[in-house]
Amino acid sequence: MSFTYEGRRHSHKLIPDQLFGIRYGARKLFFLLEFDRSTEMVSESSFERKSYLRSLLQYRQFIGGQSYKRQYGFDEGLVVLFLTTSRRQLERMLETTMKISSGTGNAYMLFKCLPAGAQFCQRPMPVPFSEPWLRAGKKDVELHSL
């Protein structure tokens, strides 16, 4: 996925941890899931290593530019869910989102910190559906209300 940052063009693979969809009556909504085990850098200026900043810029292009419709072949909405295990990492992700968006925030990137001890590799995946998710610069939202 190509993106521009500070006047320079970058291109790197964008591979979400999971893609899934949910049907709400006649509506369908699709989700990309990104798990952060607090091992990724929040920002990495070279973009050679995966960082939250790089992912944010790529998803902004992929979803905001609606490239996902061509890539995945559906017209329904797409939301990115960022799950982390660190409250501090969550705060840095929200701050970075606000910075990149020039303070306007983002409605289709949602964030949540899982409780201590949550396992990313368990089946089914621990995606909290009944609790509010944070959005940078926007009101918190529950997934069923999207």
Backbone as ProteinMPNN parsed JSONL, in Angstrom:
{"seq_chain_A": "MSFTYEGRRHSHKLIPDQLFGIRYGARKLFFLLEFDRSTEMVSESSFERKSYLRSLLQYRQFIGGQSYKRQYGFDEGLVVLFLTTSRRQLERMLETTMKISSGTGNAYMLFKCLPAGAQFCQRPMPVPFSEPWLRAGKKDVELHSL", "coords_chain_A": {"N_chain_A": [[0.851, -1.171, 0.0], [0.703, 2.073, -0.952], [1.652, 5.303, 0.259], [1.826, 8.782, 1.155], [4.02, 10.717, 3.047], [5.062, 13.537, 4.722], [5.832, 14.682, 2.294], [7.172, 12.638, 0.964], [7.015, 9.651, -0.926], [5.976, 6.4, -0.044], [6.027, 2.822, -0.054], [4.725, -0.13, 1.069], [3.958, -3.494, 2.128], [0.668, -4.158, 3.243], [-0.722, -5.943, 5.619], [-3.285, -7.128, 7.311], [-3.959, -8.479, 10.623], [-6.292, -9.934, 10.88], [-9.279, -10.356, 8.931], [-12.704, -9.871, 8.963], [-16.282, -10.207, 8.787], [-19.506, -8.953, 9.796], [-22.936, -9.537, 9.939], [-25.667, -7.481, 10.346], [-28.775, -7.846, 10.558], [-30.087, -6.74, 7.612], [-27.826, -5.363, 7.004], [-24.274, -5.299, 6.415], [-21.041, -5.281, 7.821], [-17.577, -4.83, 7.64], [-14.471, -5.751, 9.162], [-11.096, -4.999, 9.902], [-8.555, -6.4, 11.754], [-6.089, -5.517, 14.004], [-3.537, -6.599, 15.993], [-1.695, -5.487, 18.695], [1.043, -6.164, 20.507], [2.439, -4.542, 22.115], [4.927, -4.423, 20.998], [5.522, -3.169, 18.68], [6.92, -0.224, 17.294], [5.756, 3.08, 17.908], [6.247, 5.193, 16.187], [8.319, 5.247, 13.337], [10.689, 6.589, 11.55], [11.893, 5.807, 9.127], [10.214, 3.931, 8.028], [10.8, 1.387, 7.228], [10.705, -0.691, 9.075], [7.795, -2.142, 10.494], [5.453, -0.003, 11.945], [3.215, 1.71, 14.197], [2.592, 4.234, 13.189], [3.179, 3.93, 10.433], [1.274, 1.929, 9.795], [-1.102, 3.331, 10.361], [-0.996, 5.398, 8.437], [-1.066, 3.843, 6.117], [-3.567, 2.512, 6.373], [-5.226, 4.715, 6.381], [-4.993, 5.565, 3.74], [-5.842, 3.225, 2.422], [-8.483, 2.718, 3.384], [-9.692, 5.295, 3.649], [-9.215, 6.224, 1.06], [-10.711, 4.414, -0.26], [-9.667, 2.125, -1.458], [-9.933, -0.437, -0.587], [-12.36, -1.438, -1.524], [-11.948, -2.207, -4.146], [-9.837, -4.009, -3.765], [-10.879, -6.006, -1.966], [-13.393, -6.47, -2.986], [-15.947, -5.684, -2.09], [-18.675, -3.474, -1.217], [-19.525, -2.571, 1.204], [-19.083, -0.935, 4.42], [-15.861, -0.48, 6.071], [-13.901, -1.048, 8.889], [-11.151, -0.457, 11.053], [-9.876, -2.272, 13.7], [-7.936, -1.751, 16.432], [-6.217, -3.542, 18.718], [-4.595, -3.559, 21.82], [-2.236, -4.38, 24.433], [-1.364, -2.663, 26.276], [-1.961, 0.172, 28.181], [-0.557, 2.576, 27.967], [0.526, 2.349, 25.386], [-1.842, 2.4, 23.927], [-2.663, 5.048, 24.433], [-0.577, 6.408, 23.117], [-1.086, 5.611, 20.488], [-3.579, 6.839, 20.007], [-2.821, 9.545, 20.306], [-1.001, 9.787, 18.186], [-2.699, 9.324, 16.016], [-4.334, 11.598, 16.202], [-2.41, 13.561, 15.683], [-1.542, 12.948, 13.042], [-3.898, 13.356, 11.687], [-4.206, 16.04, 11.734], [-5.523, 16.99, 13.975], [-8.232, 16.388, 13.638], [-9.077, 13.802, 14.064], [-10.313, 10.392, 13.672], [-12.804, 8.391, 12.274], [-13.069, 5.71, 11.453], [-11.121, 4.133, 12.572], [-10.674, 2.238, 15.313], [-10.018, 1.762, 18.801], [-8.771, -0.263, 21.48], [-7.826, -1.379, 24.699], [-6.881, -4.428, 25.848], [-7.659, -6.398, 28.756], [-5.217, -7.19, 31.317], [-3.436, -10.2, 30.831], [-4.984, -11.194, 28.78], [-5.252, -13.284, 25.941], [-3.96, -13.282, 22.729], [-3.778, -15.355, 20.96], [-5.737, -17.204, 21.457], [-8.672, -19.114, 20.632], [-12.124, -18.604, 20.28], [-11.005, -15.424, 18.92], [-10.297, -12.73, 21.183], [-12.305, -10.406, 20.855], [-13.753, -7.631, 21.99], [-17.065, -7.066, 21.808], [-19.247, -5.93, 23.076], [-18.565, -3.671, 24.465], [-17.67, -0.173, 24.665], [-15.576, 1.258, 22.12], [-12.625, 3.186, 21.661], [-12.153, 6.206, 19.804], [-10.011, 8.318, 18.063], [-10.369, 11.687, 18.625], [-13.095, 11.538, 18.238], [-16.399, 10.529, 19.319], [-16.668, 7.794, 21.624], [-17.554, 4.452, 20.61], [-19.801, 1.708, 20.223], [-19.492, -1.464, 18.684], [-21.815, -2.646, 17.564], [-23.346, -0.463, 16.951], [-22.406, 0.748, 14.709]], "CA_chain_A": [[0.0, 0.0, 0.0], [1.49, 3.304, -1.067], [1.162, 6.479, 0.977], [2.751, 9.907, 1.178], [4.21, 11.307, 4.374], [6.039, 14.63, 4.697], [6.27, 14.916, 0.927], [7.858, 11.484, 0.37], [6.163, 8.501, -1.245], [6.426, 5.133, 0.529], [5.209, 1.682, -0.447], [5.008, -1.324, 1.872], [2.824, -4.403, 2.224], [-0.302, -3.95, 4.319], [-1.295, -7.255, 5.886], [-3.952, -7.116, 8.615], [-3.92, -9.744, 11.361], [-7.52, -10.649, 10.543], [-10.379, -9.696, 8.236], [-13.945, -10.592, 9.185], [-17.484, -9.422, 8.584], [-20.662, -9.241, 10.638], [-24.212, -9.14, 9.351], [-26.65, -6.927, 11.278], [-30.005, -7.833, 9.767], [-29.786, -6.593, 6.178], [-26.54, -4.655, 6.866], [-23.013, -6.0, 6.65], [-19.902, -4.413, 8.107], [-16.341, -5.603, 7.662], [-13.468, -5.284, 10.103], [-9.702, -5.437, 9.872], [-8.114, -6.47, 13.136], [-4.641, -5.378, 14.217], [-3.129, -6.882, 17.363], [-0.419, -4.907, 19.096], [1.514, -6.749, 21.76], [3.37, -3.521, 22.614], [6.249, -4.684, 20.447], [5.748, -2.28, 17.546], [7.208, 1.175, 17.564], [4.653, 3.957, 17.537], [6.682, 5.836, 14.946], [9.618, 4.832, 12.808], [10.772, 7.543, 10.443], [12.299, 5.209, 7.856], [9.097, 3.105, 7.595], [11.229, 0.047, 6.826], [10.098, -1.571, 10.079], [6.388, -1.842, 10.729], [5.188, 0.838, 13.107], [1.833, 2.152, 14.214], [2.491, 5.365, 12.27], [3.09, 3.391, 9.078], [-0.036, 1.275, 9.648], [-2.119, 4.376, 10.319], [-0.935, 6.051, 7.131], [-1.515, 2.886, 5.11], [-5.015, 2.318, 6.497], [-5.892, 5.95, 5.962], [-5.035, 5.516, 2.276], [-6.594, 2.036, 2.01], [-9.91, 2.869, 3.69], [-10.107, 6.652, 3.283], [-9.189, 6.29, -0.397], [-11.626, 3.352, -0.692], [-8.977, 1.078, -2.218], [-10.394, -1.742, -0.1], [-13.488, -1.904, -2.33], [-11.36, -2.9, -5.296], [-8.999, -5.108, -3.26], [-11.668, -7.074, -1.364], [-14.571, -6.717, -3.795], [-17.231, -5.387, -1.465], [-18.995, -2.05, -1.114], [-19.895, -2.24, 2.57], [-18.088, -0.199, 5.189], [-14.714, -1.193, 6.629], [-13.394, -0.416, 10.103], [-9.953, -1.1, 11.595], [-9.871, -2.43, 15.153], [-6.59, -1.886, 16.988], [-6.203, -4.072, 20.081], [-3.276, -3.542, 22.428], [-2.198, -4.89, 25.804], [-0.755, -1.625, 27.105], [-2.706, 1.442, 28.228], [0.341, 3.617, 27.453], [0.586, 2.187, 23.93], [-3.132, 2.889, 23.444], [-2.609, 6.511, 24.473], [0.321, 6.855, 22.037], [-1.785, 5.399, 19.217], [-4.576, 7.905, 19.884], [-2.089, 10.798, 20.093], [-0.447, 9.762, 16.83], [-3.831, 9.483, 15.108], [-4.712, 13.011, 16.223], [-1.347, 14.33, 15.025], [-1.56, 12.679, 11.601], [-5.138, 13.881, 11.121], [-4.224, 17.49, 12.002], [-6.448, 17.277, 15.06], [-9.635, 16.068, 13.347], [-9.385, 12.444, 14.495], [-10.627, 9.399, 12.648], [-14.026, 7.666, 12.644], [-13.055, 4.298, 11.083], [-10.071, 3.433, 13.307], [-11.144, 2.086, 16.683], [-8.931, 1.321, 19.674], [-9.138, -0.849, 22.765], [-6.778, -2.047, 25.465], [-7.393, -5.649, 26.464], [-7.219, -6.556, 30.147], [-3.988, -7.959, 31.544], [-3.61, -11.642, 30.741], [-5.739, -11.597, 27.588], [-4.418, -14.03, 24.998], [-4.291, -13.019, 21.332], [-3.775, -16.565, 20.145], [-6.823, -18.106, 21.81], [-9.796, -19.179, 19.713], [-12.153, -17.494, 19.338], [-10.219, -14.248, 19.278], [-10.966, -11.917, 22.21], [-12.718, -9.104, 20.344], [-14.864, -7.179, 22.832], [-18.117, -6.467, 20.996], [-20.301, -5.27, 23.85], [-18.006, -2.534, 25.191], [-17.286, 0.935, 23.773], [-14.229, 1.374, 21.574], [-12.17, 4.566, 21.57], [-11.785, 6.759, 18.502], [-9.259, 9.565, 18.238], [-11.087, 12.895, 18.239], [-14.517, 11.246, 18.006], [-17.079, 9.899, 20.443], [-16.528, 6.347, 21.727], [-18.613, 3.782, 19.868], [-19.94, 0.251, 20.335], [-19.458, -2.016, 17.333], [-23.153, -2.908, 17.025], [-24.0, 0.786, 16.546], [-21.776, 1.284, 13.484]], "C_chain_A": [[0.894, 1.23, 0.0], [0.826, 4.434, -0.298], [2.239, 7.55, 0.918], [2.81, 10.464, 2.586], [5.347, 12.316, 4.291], [6.681, 14.776, 3.323], [6.986, 13.757, 0.255], [6.879, 10.335, 0.191], [6.798, 7.237, -0.676], [5.496, 4.024, 0.054], [5.659, 0.453, 0.334], [3.773, -2.205, 1.876], [1.962, -4.027, 3.418], [-1.025, -5.274, 4.514], [-1.946, -7.22, 7.263], [-3.831, -8.481, 9.301], [-5.161, -10.587, 11.085], [-8.461, -9.74, 9.762], [-11.624, -10.523, 8.523], [-15.113, -9.641, 8.983], [-18.58, -9.861, 9.523], [-21.899, -8.725, 9.921], [-25.129, -8.697, 10.486], [-27.959, -6.818, 10.529], [-29.656, -7.786, 8.293], [-28.435, -5.93, 5.942], [-25.362, -5.59, 7.09], [-21.947, -4.949, 6.925], [-18.67, -5.293, 8.219], [-15.317, -4.923, 8.56], [-12.099, -5.834, 9.741], [-9.227, -5.359, 11.308], [-6.599, -6.415, 13.18], [-4.358, -5.598, 15.699], [-1.782, -6.25, 17.635], [-0.059, -5.474, 20.456], [2.54, -5.834, 22.425], [4.793, -3.786, 22.158], [6.558, -3.771, 19.267], [6.068, -0.878, 18.032], [5.961, 1.985, 17.202], [5.021, 4.689, 16.259], [8.085, 5.371, 14.606], [9.788, 5.628, 11.529], [11.16, 6.912, 9.109], [11.174, 4.394, 7.227], [9.523, 1.733, 7.095], [10.692, -0.998, 7.795], [8.647, -1.162, 10.246], [6.258, -1.028, 12.012], [3.716, 1.216, 13.077], [1.651, 3.311, 13.237], [2.351, 4.876, 10.828], [1.732, 2.734, 8.836], [-1.147, 2.301, 9.532], [-2.155, 5.042, 8.951], [-1.417, 5.12, 6.026], [-3.028, 2.678, 5.177], [-5.788, 3.57, 6.099], [-6.02, 5.982, 4.441], [-5.959, 4.393, 1.796], [-8.096, 2.21, 2.221], [-10.404, 4.243, 3.256], [-10.146, 6.844, 1.776], [-10.061, 5.237, -1.063], [-10.975, 2.308, -1.587], [-9.449, -0.311, -1.816], [-11.54, -2.3, -0.945], [-13.007, -2.686, -3.543], [-10.592, -4.142, -4.838], [-9.832, -6.289, -2.77], [-12.968, -7.367, -2.104], [-15.894, -6.541, -3.092], [-17.397, -3.892, -1.304], [-19.336, -1.61, 0.303], [-18.762, -1.499, 3.27], [-16.994, -1.095, 5.743], [-14.159, -0.371, 7.779], [-12.153, -1.173, 10.543], [-10.056, -1.102, 13.114], [-8.429, -2.646, 15.598], [-6.712, -2.344, 18.434], [-4.777, -4.044, 20.603], [-3.37, -4.081, 23.85], [-1.659, -3.845, 26.777], [-1.562, -0.334, 27.034], [-1.851, 2.576, 27.657], [0.446, 3.55, 25.926], [-0.711, 2.698, 23.294], [-3.138, 4.411, 23.396], [-1.718, 7.066, 23.363], [-0.334, 6.695, 20.668], [-2.814, 6.513, 18.976], [-3.91, 9.254, 19.613], [-1.551, 10.879, 18.668], [-1.552, 9.946, 15.794], [-4.267, 10.943, 15.04], [-3.679, 13.864, 15.486], [-1.414, 14.176, 13.505], [-2.796, 13.275, 10.936], [-5.278, 15.389, 11.325], [-5.309, 17.875, 13.004], [-7.902, 16.934, 14.812], [-10.039, 14.677, 13.812], [-9.735, 11.544, 13.337], [-11.812, 8.566, 13.116], [-13.952, 6.173, 12.36], [-11.873, 3.526, 11.66], [-10.461, 3.433, 14.776], [-10.064, 1.41, 17.52], [-9.463, 0.764, 20.983], [-7.906, -1.496, 23.385], [-7.405, -3.259, 26.138], [-6.893, -5.744, 27.898], [-5.955, -7.403, 30.234], [-4.308, -9.449, 31.484], [-4.413, -12.114, 29.543], [-4.789, -12.247, 26.591], [-4.875, -13.766, 23.572], [-4.436, -14.303, 20.529], [-4.896, -17.526, 20.506], [-7.909, -18.06, 20.744], [-11.063, -19.34, 20.531], [-11.35, -16.306, 19.85], [-10.992, -13.381, 20.27], [-11.316, -10.519, 21.724], [-13.928, -8.646, 21.156], [-15.927, -6.423, 22.026], [-19.099, -5.635, 21.802], [-19.801, -4.077, 24.654], [-17.67, -1.419, 24.207], [-15.822, 0.841, 23.345], [-13.893, 2.853, 21.485], [-11.9, 4.929, 20.124], [-11.084, 8.073, 18.758], [-10.093, 10.736, 17.734], [-12.569, 12.711, 17.986], [-15.091, 10.59, 19.255], [-16.817, 8.388, 20.432], [-17.734, 5.678, 21.079], [-18.615, 2.278, 20.184], [-20.082, -0.31, 18.918], [-20.848, -2.236, 16.748], [-23.861, -1.637, 16.564], [-23.4, 1.391, 15.266], [-22.655, 1.083, 12.267]], "O_chain_A": [[1.746, 1.387, 0.874], [-0.4, 4.514, -0.214], [3.409, 7.263, 0.665], [1.783, 10.658, 3.236], [6.449, 11.995, 3.847], [7.89, 14.964, 3.196], [7.374, 13.87, -0.908], [6.029, 10.081, 1.044], [8.004, 7.025, -0.806], [4.317, 4.263, -0.207], [6.82, 0.049, 0.27], [2.663, -1.722, 1.654], [2.467, -3.628, 4.468], [-1.837, -5.68, 3.682], [-1.25, -7.275, 8.277], [-3.627, -9.503, 8.646], [-5.086, -11.815, 11.06], [-8.439, -8.519, 9.913], [-11.612, -11.742, 8.349], [-14.949, -8.421, 9.005], [-18.59, -10.998, 9.994], [-21.906, -7.624, 9.37], [-25.343, -9.427, 11.453], [-28.229, -5.784, 9.917], [-29.0, -8.692, 7.778], [-27.938, -5.926, 4.816], [-25.447, -6.549, 7.858], [-21.952, -3.868, 6.336], [-18.713, -6.368, 8.817], [-15.295, -3.701, 8.701], [-11.963, -6.986, 9.327], [-9.467, -4.368, 11.997], [-5.914, -7.166, 12.486], [-4.873, -4.876, 16.553], [-0.83, -6.459, 16.882], [-0.781, -5.28, 21.434], [3.392, -6.283, 23.192], [5.751, -3.421, 22.839], [7.72, -3.611, 18.891], [5.55, -0.416, 19.048], [5.21, 1.616, 16.301], [4.203, 4.796, 15.346], [8.916, 5.135, 15.483], [9.107, 5.371, 10.536], [10.79, 7.434, 8.057], [11.174, 4.184, 6.014], [8.69, 0.984, 6.585], [10.27, -2.075, 7.375], [8.308, 0.018, 10.153], [6.88, -1.338, 13.029], [3.048, 1.061, 12.054], [0.648, 3.359, 12.526], [1.495, 5.361, 10.089], [1.109, 2.955, 7.797], [-2.04, 2.16, 8.696], [-3.227, 5.227, 8.374], [-2.101, 5.557, 5.1], [-3.696, 2.669, 4.143], [-6.883, 3.48, 5.542], [-7.057, 6.388, 3.917], [-6.759, 4.586, 0.879], [-8.89, 1.886, 1.338], [-11.421, 4.348, 2.57], [-11.015, 7.55, 1.264], [-10.141, 5.175, -2.289], [-11.656, 1.672, -2.391], [-9.375, -1.251, -2.607], [-11.674, -3.517, -1.068], [-13.594, -3.702, -3.914], [-10.691, -5.201, -5.458], [-9.543, -7.437, -3.106], [-13.585, -8.407, -1.874], [-16.876, -7.186, -3.459], [-16.425, -3.137, -1.258], [-19.428, -0.414, 0.577], [-17.635, -1.444, 2.777], [-17.168, -2.307, 5.871], [-13.969, 0.839, 7.664], [-12.099, -2.397, 10.424], [-10.293, -0.065, 13.734], [-7.782, -3.61, 15.189], [-7.247, -1.623, 19.276], [-3.851, -4.459, 19.907], [-4.463, -4.219, 24.399], [-1.515, -4.119, 27.969], [-1.815, 0.189, 25.948], [-2.363, 3.44, 26.945], [0.454, 4.583, 25.257], [-0.682, 3.349, 22.25], [-3.578, 4.995, 22.406], [-2.056, 8.071, 22.738], [-0.16, 7.54, 19.79], [-2.904, 7.058, 17.876], [-4.388, 10.022, 18.778], [-1.638, 11.924, 18.024], [-1.36, 10.648, 14.802], [-4.537, 11.467, 13.959], [-4.038, 14.783, 14.751], [-1.35, 15.164, 12.773], [-2.754, 13.656, 9.766], [-6.353, 15.948, 11.11], [-5.928, 18.934, 12.901], [-8.739, 17.162, 15.685], [-11.23, 14.398, 13.941], [-9.493, 11.872, 12.176], [-11.815, 8.084, 14.249], [-14.704, 5.413, 12.97], [-11.644, 2.379, 11.276], [-10.567, 4.486, 15.405], [-9.293, 0.592, 17.017], [-10.46, 1.24, 21.525], [-7.067, -2.077, 22.696], [-8.354, -3.125, 26.911], [-5.823, -5.228, 28.221], [-5.662, -8.215, 29.356], [-5.322, -9.901, 32.017], [-4.516, -13.319, 29.31], [-3.654, -11.802, 26.424], [-6.037, -13.995, 23.236], [-5.143, -14.328, 19.522], [-4.991, -18.591, 19.896], [-8.041, -17.064, 20.033], [-11.073, -20.175, 21.436], [-11.055, -16.194, 21.041], [-12.219, -13.31, 20.199], [-10.687, -9.546, 22.14], [-15.012, -9.213, 21.022], [-15.712, -5.282, 21.616], [-19.723, -4.723, 21.259], [-20.555, -3.523, 25.454], [-17.41, -1.69, 23.035], [-14.957, 0.405, 24.104], [-14.775, 3.681, 21.26], [-11.48, 4.095, 19.322], [-11.527, 8.861, 19.594], [-10.479, 10.777, 16.566], [-13.237, 13.652, 17.556], [-14.351, 10.151, 20.136], [-16.751, 7.773, 19.367], [-18.812, 6.269, 21.007], [-17.564, 1.669, 20.383], [-20.718, 0.304, 18.061], [-21.045, -2.033, 15.55], [-24.869, -1.715, 15.861], [-23.854, 2.438, 14.804], [-22.279, 1.473, 11.162]]}, "name": "protein", "num_of_chains": 1, "seq": "MSFTYEGRRHSHKLIPDQLFGIRYGARKLFFLLEFDRSTEMVSESSFERKSYLRSLLQYRQFIGGQSYKRQYGFDEGLVVLFLTTSRRQLERMLETTMKISSGTGNAYMLFKCLPAGAQFCQRPMPVPFSEPWLRAGKKDVELHSL"}
